[in-house]
Amino acid sequence: MNKFFYRPRLKVRRANSHIDNIISASSALPKDLYKVAVSEGITHALLVKPDQFYLRYSPNVSVSEYFSAIIGDTVNNLRESLEYWINAAMAIKNVDGCHFPASRKREGLEITSAYKSVNKNFPELANFIKTNVDPCGDTNKSLYAVVELNNENKHKGFIPAITVAEIRNINAKFGFNNVMQNCIVRGDADGQLNILRSFTPISIEDNFETTVEVVFAKGAIFEDQPVVPTLLHLSQITSQTLDALDKFITPYVA
């Protein structure tokens, strides 16, 4: 294959590295994003010393926006892989500035400006995309999401919802020799969460790790679906599409 067509594969590789970052960050949330700390309180205004203690999780920044940026970059790299490919293909016909065709409905594909441009200058390729690639929302939702939704707004259609799932190795000590090594927590990672309340002081160790669950939020195209498997599927679909396109174009660049 012409080395010019290797560039799209590099973009897929970059997308996969972003997915790896999501896996890593969800397994052990970066500590600059949040804190787990002990706070004190009193049950009566006349008390001189605190008589209740809280162990709380609280975000330093928007955790969902942190993951949203990585998700957006992932899908953007997948889209760019197809953009690079279509422009490399159209360069064979001395045409530049093209976009990979896509349409919300299959019946509307041929009237999109991107398809018309390809069809005008490289009709065989346009027909192959229409017949074999099928980048349409009602027949190939995953590929359409990569090409078109990301082209409109690379974050809007892929907003995540982040849930704190577990804090490991926190080793919270309280009461009479009570120790909580790990704790299961369920709550929005963008909000404050009460982990433990005690009437005696609480101490914790600093080597804890927080696990979060990352799914697509309500209203997103893949609503309620886990982010990592979904992105891996989009990457696989993009790679398979590039395989088919490379096979088509080989006679033209050999």
Phi, psi and omega in degrees: 000137176309134184300340180296333181273001177282336182302318177302325180292327177296325178293321177295320178298319178296320177300318180295327177293326175294321177298319176300322179296322178295317179300313181295314183290330179281334177282325177216093184303128179306132188288346175284351180274341187204174173218152171238117187215163178262134174237159184244157177205169177233149181269347181214139185297336182280350181288140180273321183249152177300142178235008172213148187225141184235137170257119188231145167263135174212139181281144173275329179219179177286111179292323180295322179292326176301311180287326180300320180296319180291319178298314180300318179294325178299307183291326178298319178294323177295317178298316182296331177298321179285326176295316177299319182295312184295324179288325175295319179294317182289338176296335175300328179262013180060038178239135178232176178072029181266162175236152179289128183293146174197155181208144178299320178242141182299325182293344181261359185301314187289348180259002176287150181296325180295315179294317180301320180296316179293316183296325180294321187254339182211070187300327179297319179292318179301316180294323179295317179297316180295317188275319189253329182269314173056062184276063187235143186296330183269352180234340181212070189303319184295312180292322177300319179298320179296313188280308194266312181297319180292330178291327179285312180197112189288354178247326189304314184276359186229036181289131180262161169243128187248126180242127173292130185250314184204144171244117185259149174058036179279331175048053180285127180249133182199164177063215182263086177063028175277136179227128175247105184285311178233155177220137175274125182232137177234114179178165181296124182292347178269003181232167179285138181232130174275121182266318186207141173237135182217152175265006173234157182305149179245137173234147180226160173266159188263006182262025181285158175228142182247128178260138177234154173258133184240113177233165177282139187286169175301134180093345176285160184297327178250051186311129176071001179276143178297137189293311187298308178301324180294314179294322177298322177294317178298321178295318179296317179298318179295317179296318178295323177295316178297323177301313181294317180294319179297320179296320178297315191279345185308314180299337183275342183243356182295000000 
